[in-house]
Amino acid sequence: MYSIVDIETTGGTKITEISIFIHDGEKVIDEYTTLINPESNIPPFITSLTGINNYMVRDSPKFYEIAKRIYEITKDTIFVAHSVNFDYNIIQKEFKALGANFKRKKLCTVRLSRKLIPGLKSYSLGALCATQNISIIDRHRARGDAEATVILFEKLLKLDNHDVFESFLNPRSREATLPPLLSKKIFDDLSIKEGVYYFKNEKKDIIYVGKANNIKQRVLSHFYDKAKKETVMCMETADISFTETGSELVALLFESAEIKRLYPKYNRSQRRTNESIGMFSYEDRNGIIHLASNKVKLIRNPIIKFYNTTECRVFMERLCEDFELCPKYCHLQTNVESCFHYQIKKCKGICRKEEDIKSYNNRVQKAIASVRFNSKNFVIKENGRTENEYAFILVLEGFYKGFGYLPKKKEINSMTDYLETIQAQNDNKDVNRILNVYLDKNEDNIKILTQEFANSNQSYHVLSNQID
């Protein structure tokens, strides 16, 4: 026995209409259709699509008043719908809100159609009905769509020699769990290793990027997630690709970079790319060394990087105070004739030429040296994608440069060995957070590089700037 179902909603998780046709495998033997008062507003765009408005459902039964009828009529049946997980999950949520458990075996007419009627450009209900000469009366109304699904279902039954239906009902096949547009082969071919995965729609646009220690298991968890965002995203997913990383840390860093590069529709966190601010120095025509700040991408060799202008300014103010520098020549005070720090005896008057330039520049150089001393050079070593390689993450002068892979047997003689194989990445606040969490717990995987090694090849500066 089958219960062929269609629902209309408010655009969220509240049902406004439901239609159920009970089918014995040969014909319809029962039907139940009703409008439902969702106890919430129906948006105008939903009304324009379905024709159902707030007035129509005003005197209709609420879900709890018809829940028993829905439960009983579908009992001991296989729940069938076009994109079954959408209808099934919403009905299941309505029952859960009442403290009841609604559980039925499921069949999806989208997935069945893709198997039994292959090669179509679209498997939407409207497109399928057009290719199969099925008339839809009252499109986007529950009864009209459910009735069309009944006719489609009967055609699919005739096309099947029972193998397809039986395989889809086998719990091990996961056919009822997978999104309607996703091929089972694509899912079966997913890696069980660490990496980054990409959900794509029918147009091959990447709509979501994620990372996992076990890609296949993590992807499957999306399909079981009943949250609205997850349900809608999975309904749209037609393809999944992946990249193995060999390491959870590399997966985290690569995921963050890919989200910022691709800006996927369903990734909310980490999408913003706030421009980093860098501190740099230069010498003016009078020979005085200035400290200043600008966007990192506009600076050739930043001394240190910050993730917002406030953070940078506070740091430079502290340098001014610690090394008795002039705020005017640190560009903390602009369009002023008199330096306030000189008035309160916190600097020695280079802006008034009361101090010699050499003495002032020495203090600036000490300030710069104190910053560079704290900007470490180090490599993090992690597992590679195979047993014969390892992954490395490179940080130079406090700046994340990217990650790469090297053979375990390769001898590292200079910085070029790292830079020639690195996948260059941008440093940002999210990367800083990821690395800080890792560094707090994995000190044994960190190799500190000496300044001599970091500068061990002339090509270092060229390659390093290219990465920035």
Kinemage of the C-alpha trace (Angstrom):
@kinemage 1
@onewidth
@group {chain A} dominant
@subgroup {mainchain}
@vectorlist {calphas} color= white
{ca met a 1} P 0.000 0.000 0.000
{ca tyr a 2} L 1.180 3.487 -0.859
{ca ser a 3} L 0.182 6.924 0.384
{ca ile a 4} L 0.881 9.453 -2.376
{ca val a 5} L 1.183 12.861 -0.747
{ca asp a 6} L 1.561 16.518 -1.635
{ca ile a 7} L 1.511 19.536 0.655
{ca glu a 8} L 1.508 23.310 0.292
{ca thr a 9} L 3.184 25.472 2.922
{ca thr a 10} L 3.621 29.068 4.058
{ca gly a 11} L 7.069 28.954 2.493
{ca gly a 12} L 8.439 27.701 5.784
{ca thr a 13} L 7.536 24.632 7.807
{ca lys a 14} L 3.814 25.284 8.343
{ca ile a 15} L 1.352 23.392 6.152
{ca thr a 16} L -1.551 25.202 4.456
{ca glu a 17} L -2.955 22.256 2.464
{ca ile a 18} L -2.471 18.487 2.282
{ca ser a 19} L -3.699 15.859 -0.151
{ca ile a 20} L -3.229 12.102 0.332
{ca phe a 21} L -4.171 9.382 -2.176
{ca ile a 22} L -4.033 5.791 -0.887
{ca his a 23} L -2.964 3.435 -3.677
{ca asp a 24} L -2.912 -0.378 -3.543
{ca gly a 25} L -0.439 -0.751 -6.400
{ca glu a 26} L -3.207 -0.918 -9.021
{ca lys a 27} L -5.634 1.872 -8.227
{ca val a 28} L -6.565 4.612 -5.760
{ca ile a 29} L -8.713 3.256 -2.942
{ca asp a 30} L -8.986 6.273 -0.645
{ca glu a 31} L -8.323 10.031 -0.577
{ca tyr a 32} L -8.034 12.780 1.993
{ca thr a 33} L -7.620 16.457 1.061
{ca thr a 34} L -8.019 19.528 3.232
{ca leu a 35} L -6.856 23.083 3.738
{ca ile a 36} L -5.063 23.663 7.044
{ca asn a 37} L -4.936 26.775 9.190
{ca pro a 38} L -1.165 27.242 9.673
{ca glu a 39} L -1.699 29.655 12.579
{ca ser a 40} L 0.762 31.992 10.884
{ca asn a 41} L 0.694 34.502 8.049
{ca ile a 42} L 0.794 33.341 4.431
{ca pro a 43} L 3.187 35.641 2.498
{ca pro a 44} L 1.878 37.335 -0.664
{ca phe a 45} L 4.367 35.536 -2.932
{ca ile a 46} L 3.080 32.168 -1.675
{ca thr a 47} L -0.488 33.279 -2.310
{ca ser a 48} L 0.424 34.305 -5.862
{ca leu a 49} L 1.971 30.849 -6.409
{ca thr a 50} L -0.669 28.626 -4.805
{ca gly a 51} L -3.762 30.837 -4.703
{ca ile a 52} L -4.122 30.055 -0.983
{ca asn a 53} L -4.580 33.165 1.161
{ca asn a 54} L -5.149 33.890 4.833
{ca tyr a 55} L -8.906 34.267 4.364
{ca met a 56} L -9.258 30.814 2.757
{ca val a 57} L -7.633 29.003 5.699
{ca arg a 58} L -9.192 31.138 8.430
{ca asp a 59} L -11.884 28.575 9.312
{ca ser a 60} L -9.909 25.474 8.242
{ca pro a 61} L -8.801 22.885 10.823
{ca lys a 62} L -5.477 23.309 12.545
{ca phe a 63} L -2.908 20.548 12.109
{ca tyr a 64} L -3.446 19.044 15.551
{ca glu a 65} L -7.147 18.643 14.708
{ca ile a 66} L -6.426 16.447 11.673
{ca ala a 67} L -3.178 14.803 12.803
{ca lys a 68} L -4.963 11.608 13.871
{ca arg a 69} L -6.624 11.285 10.459
{ca ile a 70} L -3.277 11.759 8.631
{ca tyr a 71} L -1.587 9.267 10.949
{ca glu a 72} L -4.258 6.599 10.500
{ca ile a 73} L -4.723 6.908 6.730
{ca thr a 74} L -0.977 6.606 6.104
{ca lys a 75} L -0.394 3.828 8.649
{ca asp a 76} L 1.215 0.697 7.166
{ca thr a 77} L 1.770 2.465 3.826
{ca ile a 78} L 4.844 3.564 1.924
{ca phe a 79} L 5.033 7.365 1.845
{ca val a 80} L 5.396 8.557 -1.778
{ca ala a 81} L 5.970 12.120 -2.958
{ca his a 82} L 7.790 14.107 -5.598
{ca ser a 83} L 10.995 15.143 -3.748
{ca val a 84} L 9.772 13.025 -0.877
{ca asn a 85} L 12.076 14.338 1.858
{ca phe a 86} L 10.576 17.826 1.632
{ca asp a 87} L 6.969 16.739 2.258
{ca tyr a 88} L 7.929 13.957 4.663
{ca asn a 89} L 10.201 16.106 6.843
{ca ile a 90} L 7.651 18.908 7.207
{ca ile a 91} L 4.876 16.486 8.177
{ca gln a 92} L 7.253 14.750 10.567
{ca lys a 93} L 8.062 18.117 12.199
{ca glu a 94} L 4.355 18.896 12.651
{ca phe a 95} L 3.908 15.572 14.462
{ca lys a 96} L 7.049 16.125 16.524
{ca ala a 97} L 5.650 19.469 17.704
{ca leu a 98} L 2.675 17.519 19.035
{ca gly a 99} L 4.952 15.056 20.818
{ca ala a 100} L 4.246 12.253 18.338
{ca asn a 101} L 6.572 10.163 16.172
{ca phe a 102} L 5.696 9.916 12.460
{ca lys a 103} L 7.766 7.261 10.688
{ca arg a 104} L 7.033 5.662 7.313
{ca lys a 105} L 9.032 3.984 4.570
{ca lys a 106} L 9.634 6.438 1.716
{ca leu a 107} L 9.775 6.500 -2.078
{ca cys a 108} L 10.701 9.516 -4.171
{ca thr a 109} L 9.147 9.855 -7.644
{ca val a 110} L 11.989 12.187 -8.684
{ca arg a 111} L 14.625 9.534 -7.949
{ca leu a 112} L 12.453 6.767 -9.437
{ca ser a 113} L 11.944 8.842 -12.588
{ca arg a 114} L 15.668 9.501 -12.969
{ca lys a 115} L 16.222 5.738 -12.876
{ca leu a 116} L 13.278 4.580 -14.991
{ca ile a 117} L 12.992 7.560 -17.380
{ca pro a 118} L 16.650 8.575 -17.827
{ca gly a 119} L 18.044 11.375 -19.962
{ca leu a 120} L 15.583 14.201 -19.251
{ca lys a 121} L 16.834 17.772 -18.778
{ca ser a 122} L 14.578 18.335 -15.793
{ca tyr a 123} L 12.761 16.107 -13.344
{ca ser a 124} L 10.469 18.709 -11.832
{ca leu a 125} L 6.848 17.590 -11.625
{ca gly a 126} L 5.832 20.052 -14.342
{ca ala a 127} L 8.602 18.939 -16.726
{ca leu a 128} L 7.953 15.244 -16.140
{ca cys a 129} L 4.220 15.613 -16.663
{ca ala a 130} L 4.857 17.481 -19.908
{ca thr a 131} L 7.136 14.722 -21.280
{ca gln a 132} L 4.777 11.953 -20.130
{ca asn a 133} L 1.571 13.654 -21.368
{ca ile a 134} L 0.127 13.954 -17.858
{ca ser a 135} L -2.330 16.804 -17.348
{ca ile a 136} L -2.029 18.790 -14.104
{ca ile a 137} L -5.222 20.450 -12.933
{ca asp a 138} L -4.642 23.123 -10.279
{ca arg a 139} L -0.840 23.242 -10.444
{ca his a 140} L 0.718 24.162 -7.061
{ca arg a 141} L -2.380 23.059 -5.206
{ca ala a 142} L -2.013 19.943 -3.072
{ca arg a 143} L -4.739 17.871 -4.740
{ca gly a 144} L -3.747 18.823 -8.285
{ca asp a 145} L -0.083 17.994 -7.743
{ca ala a 146} L -0.859 14.816 -5.767
{ca glu a 147} L -3.227 13.584 -8.488
{ca ala a 148} L -0.541 14.178 -11.159
{ca thr a 149} L 1.959 12.336 -8.961
{ca val a 150} L -0.445 9.385 -8.768
{ca ile a 151} L -0.537 9.114 -12.573
{ca leu a 152} L 3.242 9.441 -12.778
{ca phe a 153} L 3.630 6.812 -10.042
{ca glu a 154} L 1.429 4.363 -11.959
{ca lys a 155} L 3.562 4.865 -15.080
{ca leu a 156} L 6.704 4.182 -13.063
{ca leu a 157} L 5.169 0.996 -11.641
{ca lys a 158} L 4.546 -0.254 -15.192
{ca leu a 159} L 8.082 0.618 -16.303
{ca asp a 160} L 9.622 -1.291 -13.403
{ca asn a 161} L 10.163 -5.024 -13.250
{ca his a 162} L 10.077 -4.638 -9.451
{ca asp a 163} L 13.868 -4.501 -9.156
{ca val a 164} L 14.050 -0.694 -8.959
{ca phe a 165} L 11.241 -0.279 -6.419
{ca glu a 166} L 12.634 -3.102 -4.284
{ca ser a 167} L 16.165 -1.700 -4.358
{ca phe a 168} L 14.904 1.764 -3.428
{ca leu a 169} L 13.025 0.333 -0.438
{ca asn a 170} L 16.128 -1.491 0.812
{ca pro a 171} L 17.347 0.545 3.816
{ca arg a 172} L 20.981 -0.156 2.901
{ca ser a 173} L 20.562 1.564 -0.465
{ca arg a 174} L 19.947 4.966 1.182
{ca glu a 175} L 17.824 5.860 -1.861
{ca ala a 176} L 15.132 7.343 0.360
{ca thr a 177} L 17.712 9.473 2.158
{ca leu a 178} L 19.613 10.931 -0.798
{ca pro a 179} L 18.490 14.243 -2.350
{ca pro a 180} L 16.147 13.769 -5.326
{ca leu a 181} L 18.586 15.157 -7.911
{ca leu a 182} L 21.692 13.341 -6.664
{ca ser a 183} L 22.902 10.157 -8.328
{ca lys a 184} L 23.550 7.286 -5.929
{ca lys a 185} L 26.809 6.578 -7.779
{ca ile a 186} L 28.089 10.071 -6.952
{ca phe a 187} L 27.413 9.440 -3.287
{ca asp a 188} L 28.905 5.930 -3.369
{ca asp a 189} L 32.116 7.303 -4.933
{ca leu a 190} L 32.726 9.853 -2.155
{ca ser a 191} L 35.962 9.526 -0.182
{ca ile a 192} L 35.996 8.399 3.447
{ca lys a 193} L 39.162 10.450 4.139
{ca glu a 194} L 39.796 14.021 5.312
{ca gly a 195} L 39.083 16.783 2.852
{ca val a 196} L 36.849 19.487 1.449
{ca tyr a 197} L 33.604 18.760 -0.410
{ca tyr a 198} L 31.441 20.841 -2.750
{ca phe a 199} L 27.644 20.675 -3.186
{ca lys a 200} L 26.574 21.709 -6.709
{ca asn a 201} L 23.180 22.407 -8.283
{ca glu a 202} L 21.940 21.253 -11.684
{ca lys a 203} L 23.853 24.083 -13.382
{ca lys a 204} L 27.066 22.872 -11.671
{ca asp a 205} L 27.193 26.051 -9.563
{ca ile a 206} L 28.835 25.422 -6.178
{ca ile a 207} L 26.206 26.146 -3.524
{ca tyr a 208} L 28.014 24.869 -0.414
{ca val a 209} L 31.565 24.082 0.707
{ca gly a 210} L 32.330 21.968 3.753
{ca lys a 211} L 35.211 20.105 5.401
{ca ala a 212} L 35.258 16.687 7.001
{ca asn a 213} L 37.431 14.021 8.609
{ca asn a 214} L 35.292 11.491 6.712
{ca ile a 215} L 33.804 13.134 3.634
{ca lys a 216} L 31.113 10.517 2.897
{ca gln a 217} L 29.921 10.353 6.502
{ca arg a 218} L 29.763 14.145 6.799
{ca val a 219} L 27.855 14.496 3.523
{ca leu a 220} L 25.348 11.884 4.687
{ca ser a 221} L 24.770 13.843 7.892
{ca his a 222} L 23.503 16.769 5.781
{ca phe a 223} L 20.815 14.506 4.314
{ca tyr a 224} L 19.603 13.460 7.765
{ca asp a 225} L 19.550 17.033 9.080
{ca lys a 226} L 15.945 18.282 9.297
{ca ala a 227} L 16.798 21.989 9.591
{ca lys a 228} L 15.086 24.106 6.938
{ca lys a 229} L 18.344 25.409 5.469
{ca glu a 230} L 19.755 21.886 5.161
{ca thr a 231} L 16.559 20.522 3.616
{ca val a 232} L 16.369 23.279 1.003
{ca met a 233} L 20.077 22.966 0.201
{ca cys a 234} L 19.878 19.202 -0.239
{ca met a 235} L 16.813 19.542 -2.476
{ca glu a 236} L 18.952 21.698 -4.755
{ca thr a 237} L 22.013 19.422 -4.719
{ca ala a 238} L 22.576 17.518 -7.965
{ca asp a 239} L 26.304 16.795 -7.748
{ca ile a 240} L 29.092 16.556 -5.157
{ca ser a 241} L 32.831 16.755 -5.724
{ca phe a 242} L 35.659 16.656 -3.218
{ca thr a 243} L 39.381 17.233 -2.626
{ca glu a 244} L 41.309 15.053 -0.183
{ca thr a 245} L 43.687 16.952 2.107
{ca gly a 246} L 45.148 14.227 4.331
{ca ser a 247} L 44.824 16.494 7.369
{ca glu a 248} L 41.967 18.075 9.290
{ca leu a 249} L 43.961 21.289 9.743
{ca val a 250} L 44.600 21.619 5.999
{ca ala a 251} L 40.914 20.856 5.382
{ca leu a 252} L 39.904 23.667 7.769
{ca leu a 253} L 42.268 26.163 6.126
{ca phe a 254} L 41.311 25.124 2.590
{ca glu a 255} L 37.581 25.210 3.378
{ca ser a 256} L 37.917 28.759 4.717
{ca ala a 257} L 39.829 29.871 1.608
{ca glu a 258} L 37.326 28.229 -0.771
{ca ile a 259} L 34.332 29.822 0.952
{ca lys a 260} L 35.906 33.253 0.517
{ca arg a 261} L 36.883 32.506 -3.083
{ca leu a 262} L 33.582 30.988 -4.222
{ca tyr a 263} L 31.090 32.754 -1.906
{ca pro a 264} L 28.661 29.777 -1.953
{ca lys a 265} L 24.962 30.415 -1.516
{ca tyr a 266} L 24.539 28.295 1.640
{ca asn a 267} L 27.767 29.185 3.476
{ca arg a 268} L 27.008 31.998 5.891
{ca ser a 269} L 30.081 31.920 8.123
{ca gln a 270} L 33.498 32.982 6.847
{ca arg a 271} L 32.089 34.537 3.656
{ca arg a 272} L 33.114 38.078 4.525
{ca thr a 273} L 36.598 38.998 3.476
{ca asn a 274} L 37.657 41.944 5.611
{ca glu a 275} L 40.762 43.534 4.175
{ca ser a 276} L 43.801 43.221 6.424
{ca ile a 277} L 45.736 46.306 7.530
{ca gly a 278} L 49.527 46.306 7.530
{ca met a 279} L 52.086 48.509 9.290
{ca phe a 280} L 55.074 49.600 7.216
{ca ser a 281} L 57.947 52.085 7.345
{ca tyr a 282} L 59.478 54.549 4.909
{ca glu a 283} L 62.054 57.345 4.949
{ca asp a 284} L 61.085 60.872 3.903
{ca arg a 285} L 63.222 63.466 2.092
{ca asn a 286} L 64.635 64.695 5.389
{ca gly a 287} L 65.825 61.208 6.318
{ca ile a 288} L 63.211 60.678 9.068
{ca ile a 289} L 61.739 57.151 9.269
{ca his a 290} L 57.933 57.113 9.382
{ca leu a 291} L 55.625 54.355 10.593
{ca ala a 292} L 52.330 54.158 8.726
{ca ser a 293} L 49.512 51.752 7.871
{ca asn a 294} L 47.517 50.797 4.792
{ca lys a 295} L 45.716 47.853 3.239
{ca val a 296} L 48.080 44.879 3.154
{ca lys a 297} L 47.621 44.332 -0.591
{ca leu a 298} L 49.015 47.836 -1.185
{ca ile a 299} L 52.154 47.239 0.908
{ca arg a 300} L 55.151 45.391 -0.450
{ca asn a 301} L 56.727 44.265 2.831
{ca pro a 302} L 54.415 44.838 5.806
{ca ile a 303} L 56.091 44.700 9.207
{ca ile a 304} L 53.026 43.260 10.907
{ca lys a 305} L 49.413 42.670 9.933
{ca phe a 306} L 46.113 43.433 11.677
{ca tyr a 307} L 42.521 42.537 10.920
{ca asn a 308} L 41.031 45.988 11.374
{ca thr a 309} L 42.186 49.617 11.598
{ca thr a 310} L 41.345 49.927 15.300
{ca glu a 311} L 43.589 46.997 16.205
{ca cys a 312} L 46.402 48.552 14.140
{ca arg a 313} L 45.995 52.004 15.663
{ca val a 314} L 46.019 50.712 19.239
{ca phe a 315} L 49.208 48.761 18.533
{ca met a 316} L 50.955 51.775 16.966
{ca glu a 317} L 49.930 53.984 19.885
{ca arg a 318} L 51.575 51.496 22.240
{ca leu a 319} L 54.768 51.503 20.136
{ca cys a 320} L 54.789 55.319 20.261
{ca glu a 321} L 54.599 55.276 24.016
{ca asp a 322} L 57.078 52.426 24.592
{ca phe a 323} L 59.761 53.866 22.293
{ca glu a 324} L 58.977 57.574 22.701
{ca leu a 325} L 58.086 58.039 19.047
{ca cys a 326} L 56.315 61.004 17.481
{ca pro a 327} L 52.601 60.393 16.718
{ca lys a 328} L 52.858 62.804 13.811
{ca tyr a 329} L 55.541 60.650 12.162
{ca cys a 330} L 53.568 57.520 13.008
{ca his a 331} L 50.575 59.085 11.235
{ca leu a 332} L 48.433 58.948 14.342
{ca gln a 333} L 47.974 62.715 14.287
{ca thr a 334} L 47.299 64.483 11.011
{ca asn a 335} L 46.964 68.143 10.047
{ca val a 336} L 48.426 69.326 13.344
{ca glu a 337} L 51.213 71.828 13.833
{ca ser a 338} L 52.082 70.890 17.395
{ca cys a 339} L 52.637 67.309 18.571
{ca phe a 340} L 50.539 66.563 21.665
{ca his a 341} L 53.006 63.889 22.831
{ca tyr a 342} L 55.765 66.509 22.898
{ca gln a 343} L 53.574 68.814 24.985
{ca ile a 344} L 53.068 66.098 27.606
{ca lys a 345} L 56.762 65.099 27.471
{ca lys a 346} L 56.189 61.642 25.948
{ca cys a 347} L 58.398 62.152 22.876
{ca lys a 348} L 61.604 64.111 22.289
{ca gly a 349} L 60.576 66.596 19.657
{ca ile a 350} L 61.671 65.269 16.241
{ca cys a 351} L 58.663 67.045 14.706
{ca arg a 352} L 60.160 70.333 16.030
{ca lys a 353} L 63.713 69.381 14.968
{ca glu a 354} L 64.762 69.550 18.630
{ca glu a 355} L 66.100 66.008 18.437
{ca asp a 356} L 68.673 64.739 15.961
{ca ile a 357} L 67.356 62.483 13.220
{ca lys a 358} L 69.832 59.658 13.879
{ca ser a 359} L 68.748 59.297 17.506
{ca tyr a 360} L 65.056 59.277 16.548
{ca asn a 361} L 65.581 56.770 13.730
{ca asn a 362} L 67.421 54.461 16.125
{ca arg a 363} L 64.343 54.324 18.345
{ca val a 364} L 62.124 53.656 15.308
{ca gln a 365} L 64.410 50.792 14.248
{ca lys a 366} L 64.248 49.343 17.757
{ca ala a 367} L 60.454 49.546 17.615
{ca ile a 368} L 60.431 47.720 14.257
{ca ala a 369} L 62.895 45.104 15.546
{ca ser a 370} L 60.672 44.426 18.561
{ca val a 371} L 57.765 43.711 16.218
{ca arg a 372} L 59.747 41.478 13.854
{ca phe a 373} L 61.134 39.520 16.812
{ca asn a 374} L 57.573 38.521 17.711
{ca ser a 375} L 56.658 37.655 14.102
{ca lys a 376} L 57.754 34.041 14.039
{ca asn a 377} L 58.713 31.855 11.094
{ca phe a 378} L 57.501 28.290 11.444
{ca val a 379} L 56.237 25.219 9.623
{ca ile a 380} L 53.471 22.917 10.825
{ca lys a 381} L 53.814 19.309 9.679
{ca glu a 382} L 50.684 17.183 9.293
{ca asn a 383} L 49.677 13.912 7.625
{ca gly a 384} L 49.717 13.922 3.833
{ca arg a 385} L 47.270 12.426 1.347
{ca thr a 386} L 49.391 9.269 1.053
{ca glu a 387} L 51.820 7.403 3.303
{ca asn a 388} L 54.790 8.721 1.316
{ca glu a 389} L 54.164 12.442 1.821
{ca tyr a 390} L 53.435 14.970 4.525
{ca ala a 391} L 51.454 18.200 4.489
{ca phe a 392} L 53.040 21.448 5.629
{ca ile a 393} L 51.577 24.807 6.605
{ca leu a 394} L 53.950 27.748 6.282
{ca val a 395} L 53.954 30.926 8.397
{ca leu a 396} L 56.575 33.614 7.685
{ca glu a 397} L 57.054 36.675 9.881
{ca gly a 398} L 53.662 35.949 11.429
{ca phe a 399} L 51.894 35.753 8.025
{ca tyr a 400} L 50.153 32.569 6.864
{ca lys a 401} L 51.450 31.786 3.380
{ca gly a 402} L 49.563 28.608 2.514
{ca phe a 403} L 50.000 24.839 2.535
{ca gly a 404} L 51.607 22.191 0.386
{ca tyr a 405} L 52.811 18.602 0.224
{ca leu a 406} L 56.353 17.179 0.179
{ca pro a 407} L 57.776 13.633 -0.010
{ca lys a 408} L 58.737 12.323 3.423
{ca lys a 409} L 62.207 11.412 2.173
{ca lys a 410} L 62.943 14.834 0.666
{ca glu a 411} L 65.707 16.760 2.386
{ca ile a 412} L 64.805 20.410 3.030
{ca asn a 413} L 67.816 22.619 2.290
{ca ser a 414} L 66.298 26.076 1.902
{ca met a 415} L 63.066 28.055 1.985
{ca thr a 416} L 62.714 27.466 -1.764
{ca asp a 417} L 61.888 23.797 -1.109
{ca tyr a 418} L 58.721 24.950 0.657
{ca leu a 419} L 57.852 27.877 -1.582
{ca glu a 420} L 58.147 25.919 -4.851
{ca thr a 421} L 55.407 23.466 -3.846
{ca ile a 422} L 53.151 25.690 -1.755
{ca gln a 423} L 49.532 26.412 -2.635
{ca ala a 424} L 49.498 30.129 -1.897
{ca gln a 425} L 46.655 31.300 0.350
{ca asn a 426} L 45.555 34.600 1.856
{ca asp a 427} L 45.995 35.353 5.525
{ca asn a 428} L 42.876 36.602 7.329
{ca lys a 429} L 41.119 36.654 10.677
{ca asp a 430} L 39.503 33.228 10.199
{ca val a 431} L 42.876 31.651 9.364
{ca asn a 432} L 44.373 33.289 12.442
{ca arg a 433} L 41.617 31.792 14.601
{ca ile a 434} L 42.074 28.303 13.091
{ca leu a 435} L 45.842 28.361 13.563
{ca asn a 436} L 45.686 29.717 17.121
{ca val a 437} L 43.326 26.923 18.185
{ca tyr a 438} L 45.630 24.361 16.571
{ca leu a 439} L 48.853 25.811 18.018
{ca asp a 440} L 47.462 25.712 21.547
{ca lys a 441} L 47.038 21.920 21.334
{ca asn a 442} L 49.706 20.651 18.908
{ca glu a 443} L 53.082 22.103 19.836
{ca asp a 444} L 54.925 18.910 18.813
{ca asn a 445} L 53.980 19.397 15.144
{ca ile a 446} L 55.576 22.852 14.928
{ca lys a 447} L 59.075 23.466 13.586
{ca ile a 448} L 60.451 26.950 14.266
{ca leu a 449} L 62.498 28.344 11.371
{ca thr a 450} L 65.462 30.605 12.020
{ca gln a 451} L 65.564 33.995 10.348
{ca glu a 452} L 68.657 32.809 8.459
{ca phe a 453} L 66.743 29.836 7.049
{ca ala a 454} L 63.733 32.011 6.207
{ca asn a 455} L 66.051 34.190 4.119
{ca ser a 456} L 68.148 31.252 2.863
{ca asn a 457} L 67.529 31.897 -0.829
{ca gln a 458} L 67.445 35.060 -2.899
{ca ser a 459} L 64.205 33.930 -4.510
{ca tyr a 460} L 62.511 33.890 -1.072
{ca his a 461} L 61.575 37.570 -1.143
{ca val a 462} L 60.189 37.367 -4.681
{ca leu a 463} L 58.152 34.244 -3.999
{ca ser a 464} L 57.031 35.529 -0.602
{ca asn a 465} L 55.705 38.751 -2.128
{ca gln a 466} L 53.912 36.804 -4.845
{ca ile a 467} L 52.080 34.837 -2.138
{ca asp a 468} L 51.027 38.064 -0.409
